[in-house]
Amino acid sequence: MSFIKSLLKSFYYAFRGLLKTIREERSFRIQLVAIMYVTIFALFYGLNGTQWAILWLTFCMIPALEIINTAIENTVDIKIREQNPNARSAKDLAAAAVLFASIITVIVAICLFSEKDKLLNALKIAFTPPWIIIIALTLFPSFIFIKGGKKDKHNRSEKKD
């Protein structure tokens, strides 16, 4: 198999995993929507290059850990069919990594958006037409995206309970 063909296959598998995560993980979709809204706000705020780099590094940390969390959950579910404290612990620890990264990201965002004058100016821009209309129009599609489809594992488990 050629190098290019092998590389393309690797990208195919990675994108397939990404799409599976988007389809089946509600928390991942919530994270993507939050990233979108914070990015829009950051445009209004006027971050410099270093601040953008810090913001995107923290943004990438949460979805990446969510994907790892999902992989751990799926692996544990394959190997362990009955209740097992170690399996539960593995899942809890992976979820804790996502939670920890989320808390750190909020702290980073507070630091990045802490200049009072820039913050007030960004809010002023965000809450004036046409931006308030554009943002409002994105709320319903964002909700539908987060809610997800029939393949969402959370929707399936809610129906079983």
MODELLER restraints for C-alpha pairs under 7 A, 6 or more apart:
rsr = mdl.restraints
at = mdl.atoms
rsr.add(forms.Gaussian(group=physical.xy_distance, feature=features.Distance(at['CA:21:A'], at['CA:67:A']), mean=6.80, stdev=0.5))
rsr.add(forms.Gaussian(group=physical.xy_distance, feature=features.Distance(at['CA:22:A'], at['CA:28:A']), mean=6.35, stdev=0.5))
rsr.add(forms.Gaussian(group=physical.xy_distance, feature=features.Distance(at['CA:22:A'], at['CA:29:A']), mean=6.02, stdev=0.5))
rsr.add(forms.Gaussian(group=physical.xy_distance, feature=features.Distance(at['CA:23:A'], at['CA:148:A']), mean=6.81, stdev=0.5))
rsr.add(forms.Gaussian(group=physical.xy_distance, feature=features.Distance(at['CA:23:A'], at['CA:151:A']), mean=6.48, stdev=0.5))
rsr.add(forms.Gaussian(group=physical.xy_distance, feature=features.Distance(at['CA:23:A'], at['CA:152:A']), mean=6.06, stdev=0.5))
rsr.add(forms.Gaussian(group=physical.xy_distance, feature=features.Distance(at['CA:24:A'], at['CA:151:A']), mean=5.83, stdev=0.5))
rsr.add(forms.Gaussian(group=physical.xy_distance, feature=features.Distance(at['CA:24:A'], at['CA:152:A']), mean=4.01, stdev=0.5))
rsr.add(forms.Gaussian(group=physical.xy_distance, feature=features.Distance(at['CA:24:A'], at['CA:153:A']), mean=5.48, stdev=0.5))
rsr.add(forms.Gaussian(group=physical.xy_distance, feature=features.Distance(at['CA:25:A'], at['CA:152:A']), mean=6.23, stdev=0.5))
rsr.add(forms.Gaussian(group=physical.xy_distance, feature=features.Distance(at['CA:25:A'], at['CA:153:A']), mean=6.89, stdev=0.5))
rsr.add(forms.Gaussian(group=physical.xy_distance, feature=features.Distance(at['CA:26:A'], at['CA:146:A']), mean=5.97, stdev=0.5))
rsr.add(forms.Gaussian(group=physical.xy_distance, feature=features.Distance(at['CA:26:A'], at['CA:147:A']), mean=6.94, stdev=0.5))
rsr.add(forms.Gaussian(group=physical.xy_distance, feature=features.Distance(at['CA:26:A'], at['CA:148:A']), mean=6.84, stdev=0.5))
rsr.add(forms.Gaussian(group=physical.xy_distance, feature=features.Distance(at['CA:26:A'], at['CA:152:A']), mean=6.94, stdev=0.5))
rsr.add(forms.Gaussian(group=physical.xy_distance, feature=features.Distance(at['CA:28:A'], at['CA:63:A']), mean=6.21, stdev=0.5))
rsr.add(forms.Gaussian(group=physical.xy_distance, feature=features.Distance(at['CA:28:A'], at['CA:66:A']), mean=6.54, stdev=0.5))
rsr.add(forms.Gaussian(group=physical.xy_distance, feature=features.Distance(at['CA:29:A'], at['CA:145:A']), mean=6.95, stdev=0.5))
rsr.add(forms.Gaussian(group=physical.xy_distance, feature=features.Distance(at['CA:29:A'], at['CA:146:A']), mean=5.26, stdev=0.5))
rsr.add(forms.Gaussian(group=physical.xy_distance, feature=features.Distance(at['CA:30:A'], at['CA:146:A']), mean=5.69, stdev=0.5))
rsr.add(forms.Gaussian(group=physical.xy_distance, feature=features.Distance(at['CA:31:A'], at['CA:63:A']), mean=6.80, stdev=0.5))
rsr.add(forms.Gaussian(group=physical.xy_distance, feature=features.Distance(at['CA:33:A'], at['CA:142:A']), mean=6.51, stdev=0.5))
rsr.add(forms.Gaussian(group=physical.xy_distance, feature=features.Distance(at['CA:35:A'], at['CA:59:A']), mean=6.68, stdev=0.5))
rsr.add(forms.Gaussian(group=physical.xy_distance, feature=features.Distance(at['CA:41:A'], at['CA:122:A']), mean=6.89, stdev=0.5))
rsr.add(forms.Gaussian(group=physical.xy_distance, feature=features.Distance(at['CA:44:A'], at['CA:122:A']), mean=4.75, stdev=0.5))
rsr.add(forms.Gaussian(group=physical.xy_distance, feature=features.Distance(at['CA:44:A'], at['CA:125:A']), mean=6.59, stdev=0.5))
rsr.add(forms.Gaussian(group=physical.xy_distance, feature=features.Distance(at['CA:45:A'], at['CA:118:A']), mean=5.82, stdev=0.5))
rsr.add(forms.Gaussian(group=physical.xy_distance, feature=features.Distance(at['CA:45:A'], at['CA:119:A']), mean=6.24, stdev=0.5))
rsr.add(forms.Gaussian(group=physical.xy_distance, feature=features.Distance(at['CA:45:A'], at['CA:122:A']), mean=4.67, stdev=0.5))
rsr.add(forms.Gaussian(group=physical.xy_distance, feature=features.Distance(at['CA:51:A'], at['CA:112:A']), mean=6.71, stdev=0.5))
rsr.add(forms.Gaussian(group=physical.xy_distance, feature=features.Distance(at['CA:58:A'], at['CA:105:A']), mean=5.59, stdev=0.5))
rsr.add(forms.Gaussian(group=physical.xy_distance, feature=features.Distance(at['CA:61:A'], at['CA:101:A']), mean=6.69, stdev=0.5))
rsr.add(forms.Gaussian(group=physical.xy_distance, feature=features.Distance(at['CA:62:A'], at['CA:98:A']), mean=5.90, stdev=0.5))
rsr.add(forms.Gaussian(group=physical.xy_distance, feature=features.Distance(at['CA:62:A'], at['CA:101:A']), mean=5.77, stdev=0.5))
rsr.add(forms.Gaussian(group=physical.xy_distance, feature=features.Distance(at['CA:62:A'], at['CA:102:A']), mean=6.21, stdev=0.5))
rsr.add(forms.Gaussian(group=physical.xy_distance, feature=features.Distance(at['CA:65:A'], at['CA:97:A']), mean=6.88, stdev=0.5))
rsr.add(forms.Gaussian(group=physical.xy_distance, feature=features.Distance(at['CA:65:A'], at['CA:98:A']), mean=5.60, stdev=0.5))
rsr.add(forms.Gaussian(group=physical.xy_distance, feature=features.Distance(at['CA:66:A'], at['CA:98:A']), mean=6.01, stdev=0.5))
rsr.add(forms.Gaussian(group=physical.xy_distance, feature=features.Distance(at['CA:69:A'], at['CA:94:A']), mean=4.93, stdev=0.5))
rsr.add(forms.Gaussian(group=physical.xy_distance, feature=features.Distance(at['CA:69:A'], at['CA:95:A']), mean=6.08, stdev=0.5))
rsr.add(forms.Gaussian(group=physical.xy_distance, feature=features.Distance(at['CA:72:A'], at['CA:91:A']), mean=6.68, stdev=0.5))
rsr.add(forms.Gaussian(group=physical.xy_distance, feature=features.Distance(at['CA:73:A'], at['CA:91:A']), mean=5.69, stdev=0.5))
rsr.add(forms.Gaussian(group=physical.xy_distance, feature=features.Distance(at['CA:76:A'], at['CA:87:A']), mean=6.07, stdev=0.5))
rsr.add(forms.Gaussian(group=physical.xy_distance, feature=features.Distance(at['CA:80:A'], at['CA:87:A']), mean=6.95, stdev=0.5))
rsr.add(forms.Gaussian(group=physical.xy_distance, feature=features.Distance(at['CA:113:A'], at['CA:119:A']), mean=6.32, stdev=0.5))
rsr.add(forms.Gaussian(group=physical.xy_distance, feature=features.Distance(at['CA:126:A'], at['CA:132:A']), mean=5.86, stdev=0.5))
